[in-house]
Amino acid sequence: MIVQALTFYLFAGITVAAGVMVVSARNPVHSVLFLILAFLNSAGLFVLMGAEFLAMVLVVVYVGAVAVLFLFVVMMLDINFVELRQGFLQYLPIGGLIGLILLVELVLVIGAWVVAPDAAATIAEPMPAPERMTNTHALGLILYTRYVYLFQIAGLILLVAMVGAIVLTLRGREGVRKQRIAAQVRGRREERVELKKVPTRGGI
């Protein structure tokens, strides 16, 4: 139990510290790096709770969504990519520090299975022994039966947020030609075609 407690306090402490740095960092690149660190440590907490499916979803979905979030930040703040490339050495220390923290955590997690091989037996099960099922099955059973309407409403809210972000970042420019399909369909032959009678050897 000492190994599990130490691992929990390690993951929880780094998650809280990374969350504070996300909202307090002035540079958006630093905020993104700390956000990735917070997600990975939150996934470690889910593994300690026995919810490995949620941990995998958090890493695969949310850490991948951080890249999309960073794109929206770049589009909204109009950050110059040339300056970002020039400041690579400036971001290297903070990126190396975060990478070092993640490496230490991975070593501690792998070493915990060697030091305490019976740690897996203490993980809580989602269902009692007679009705034992996987975490994925139990989570899907709850989401799509008891909380199906709330799940659909959450999806609708995320859809509205995505459309709103696209509308906010969409900038109209003057002088740019755009295709107007309705105007093309309404066009008449007289407006589109003009017949010219060219005399012989006269040219146009």
N, C-alpha and C positions, 0 to 999 in steps of 0.2 A: 504493500500500500504506500510505502514511502516513495517508491519510484513513480507511481501514478500521481501522487500529490505534487512532487517536484516538477514533473512534466506538465501538470495542469497549471501550476503557478508560473512556469516559464512561458507557456503558450499564452496564458491570459495576460501576463504582464507586458509581453511584447505586443500583443494585440491592442491593448489600451494605449500603450506608448505610440504605436504606429497610427492609431486613430487620432490621437492628439496632434501628431505631426502632419497628418493629412489636412486638417483644417487650419493649422497655424503656419505651414510652409508658404512662403511668398512665391516661390517658383512652381509653376504647374507641373513641370517634369518631376520635381522632388515629391510633390503630392501624389503623382501617379505611382512612383516607386514605393512610397510608404503604403499606398492603398493595396498594392500587390502583396506587400509584406503582411498587412492586416488580414487579407483574405486567406493567405496560406496558413497563418497561425490559427485563424478561425476554423479552417479545415482540420487542423491538428486537434482542436478541441472537440470537433464532431467525431473524430476517430476515437478519442478517449471515451466518448459517450456511447460508442457502439453503433453510430450512424455513419457507416463508411460510405453509403450511397450519397448522403448529403455532402460529405466531404469531397467526394469525387465531382459532384455537380458544382460545388463552390469553386473548385480549382479549374475545372474544364470550362464552365460557362462564365463565371464572373471574372476570372483572371483574363479570359479571352475578351470579355466585354470591356475590360479596362482599355484595351487598344481602341475600341470604338469610342469610349468616353474621351480618350486623349485626342482623337480626331475632332470630336465636337468642341473640345477646349481650344484646339488650334484654330478651328474655323471661327469660333465666336470671338476669341481674343486677337485674331489676326497676327499670329506669331510668325516671325521671319525664320524660315527653315535654314537660311544661310547662317544666321546667328547661332542657331541650335547646333549646326555642324561645327562651327568654330569653337563653341563652348563645350566640346566633348570632354576635354581634360578637366573642365570645371565640374562636370557631373560624375566623373570617374570615382572620386573618393566616396561620395554618398552611395553610388551604385555598388562599389566594392564592399562597403560596410554592410549593406543589406544582403549582398550575396554571402558574405562571411557569416552573418547571423543565421541565414537559412542553412548553410553548410554545417554549422555547429549543431543546429536543431536536428538535422538529418542524422548526424553522427550519434547524438544522444538517443534518438528514437531507435536507431539500429542497435546501439549498444545496450539499450534497455532490454531487448529480447534475449541478449546473451547473458546479462546480469540476472534478470528475473524472467525466466522462460514461462512461469505460471501467470504472467500478467494478463494474458489473453483470457484466462478463465474468469477474471474479475470484471470483465466488460458486461454491462447490463444487456439483457436480451429484450427485444421489443415485445415479445409475447411470452406467456407462461409456457412451461415445457409441454403440456398436452397439445397446445395450439401453436407450436413453434413454427415460424415462417421467417423468411428473409426480410431485411429492412425495406427493400424495394417493394415487395409485396404488401407489407404492412402500411407503408407510406401511400402507395397507390390506392389501397383499400379505403384509407381514411379520406384522402383528397377527393376521390371520385364518388364517394357515397355521402359522407357526413358534411363535407365542406365543398361540394361541387359548385354551388352557386357563388360562394365567396371566391373560389378558384377562378371561375369564369369572369367575375367582376375584376379581380386583380389583373387578369390578362387584358381586359378592356382598358383599364387604367394605364397599363404599360403601353398599349397601342396608341392611346391618346397622347401620352407623353412623347412617344417616338415621332408622331406626326407633328406635334408642337415644336419639337427640337428641329425638325426639318424645315418647318415654316420660318422659325426664327433665324436659321442660318441661310435661308434662301434670299439672295440679294438680286434685285433687278438692275440691269445695266442699260443705260440709254445707248441707242445706236446699234444694238445687237439684233440682227435679223432672226426671227423665230418663225417656225412653221405654224400657220393658222389653218387647221384642217377645215373648219367650218367655212372660212372665207373661200377656200379652194373649191369646196363642194358647191357653194352658191354661185361661183363664177360662171359667166355665160361665154358662149363661143366667140361672140363679137368682141369681148373684152380680152380674150386670150390670143386670138388668131387674126392676123391682118394680111390680106392678099395684096401683093405688089405686082403690077404689070411691068415687066422689064422688056424694053425694046431690044431687038436683035442687035448684037454687037454694041450695046449701049452700056452694059455693066449695071451695077446697082447704084 
